[in-house]
C-alpha cells in the first residue's frame, strides 16, 4: 500500500450533522391522505380536533370534528417502500409485546355485534 493512502476498509464515512428545524413540532396523527404517481408518493398528514364551540352549545348538539393538515410529505418510491418496511417492522414488534392491533374493519364488526346483542329480541315484545 502506498504511503498516505487509506485502505478501503478504513475509509472514513462522511460526517452527519443532525439538527431540528425551527418549525419542528410533534403532531398526534389523526390520519393521512395521499397516493402515488410514477415518480413519487404524496402523504398529507392531519390531526383530528374537536371543535369546542359546537360541543359547548349543549348536550343535544352533535360534536364537530375538523381535520387540520400539518404537512405534505413527498418521497421517491424507494423512500416510501423503506418507510413502509420500517413501520411494519415496528408494528410487528409492538404486537409481539402488547398484542394484536385491531384493524378499523375488525373494530366496526365488533361494534355491530355488540349493538346487535344490545337490541331487544322480537320475542321479548311479541
C-alpha positions in Angstrom: 0.0 0.0 0.0 1.3 3.4 -0.9 2.2 5.8 1.9 -0.7 8.3 2.7 -3.3 6.0 1.0 -6.3 4.9 3.0 -7.3 1.2 2.9 -10.9 0.8 1.7 -11.8 -1.0 4.9 -10.8 2.0 7.0 -12.1 4.8 4.7 -13.9 7.4 6.7 -17.6 7.9 6.3 -19.0 11.4 5.7 -19.9 13.3 8.9 -23.6 13.5 9.5 -24.9 16.6 11.4 -28.4 16.3 12.9 -30.4 19.4 13.8 -34.1 20.3 14.4 -35.8 22.7 12.0 -37.0 25.9 13.7 -40.5 24.7 12.6 -40.1 21.3 14.2 -43.2 20.1 16.2 -44.9 17.0 17.4 -48.2 16.0 15.8 -50.6 13.4 17.1 -51.6 11.9 13.8 -55.3 11.6 13.2 -54.9 10.2 9.7 -53.3 10.6 6.3 -54.5 11.1 2.7 -52.4 10.7 -0.4 -51.4 8.5 -3.2 -48.7 7.8 -5.7 -47.6 8.8 -9.2 -45.0 7.2 -11.4 -42.1 9.2 -9.8 -43.3 9.9 -6.2 -45.6 9.3 -3.3 -47.5 12.0 -1.5 -48.8 11.9 2.0 -50.9 14.6 3.7 -50.7 14.3 7.5 -53.6 15.6 9.6 -54.7 15.8 13.2 -58.3 15.5 14.2 -59.6 18.1 16.6 -62.8 18.6 18.4 -64.5 22.0 17.7 -65.2 23.3 21.3 -67.7 25.8 20.1 -70.2 23.2 18.9 -69.6 20.9 21.9 -70.3 23.7 24.4 -73.6 24.7 22.8 -75.5 22.0 24.8 -75.8 18.3 25.5 -78.0 17.6 22.4 -75.6 19.3 20.0 -73.6 16.8 17.9 -69.9 17.5 18.3 -68.0 18.7 15.3 -64.6 17.5 14.4 -62.1 19.0 11.9 -59.1 17.7 10.1 -56.1 20.1 10.4 -53.5 19.4 7.8 -50.0 20.0 9.0 -47.6 18.7 6.4 -47.3 17.2 2.9 -44.7 14.6 2.5 -43.3 13.9 -0.9 -41.0 10.9 -1.4 -39.5 8.7 -4.0 -40.9 5.1 -4.4 -37.7 3.8 -2.7 -38.2 6.1 0.3 -41.9 5.1 0.5 -41.0 1.4 0.5 -38.2 1.9 3.0 -40.6 3.8 5.4 -43.3 1.2 4.9 -40.9 -1.7 5.8 -39.6 0.3 8.8 -43.1 1.0 10.1 -44.3 -2.7 9.6 -41.2 -3.9 11.5 -42.2 -1.7 14.4 -45.8 -2.7 14.2 -44.7 -6.4 14.4 -42.5 -5.6 17.4 -45.4 -3.7 19.1 -47.8 -6.6 18.6 -45.3 -9.1 19.9 -45.0 -7.0 23.1 -48.5 -5.7 23.6 -50.8 -7.9 21.5 -52.6 -7.6 18.2 -53.7 -4.2 16.9 -57.3 -4.5 15.7 -57.9 -3.0 12.2 -60.7 -0.5 11.8 -62.8 -3.1 10.0 -62.4 -5.5 12.9 -63.5 -2.8 15.3 -66.6 -2.0 13.2 -67.5 -5.7 13.1 -67.2 -5.9 16.9 -69.3 -2.8 17.3 -72.1 -4.3 15.2 -72.0 -7.5 17.2 -72.2 -5.5 20.5 -75.0 -3.3 19.1 -77.0 -6.3 17.9 -76.6 -8.1 21.2 -77.9 -5.0 23.0 -81.1 -4.8 20.9 -84.1 -6.4 22.4 -85.2 -9.6 20.7 -88.5 -9.7 18.9 -89.8 -12.4 21.1 -89.5 -10.1 24.0 -92.2 -7.9 22.7 -94.2 -10.4 20.7 
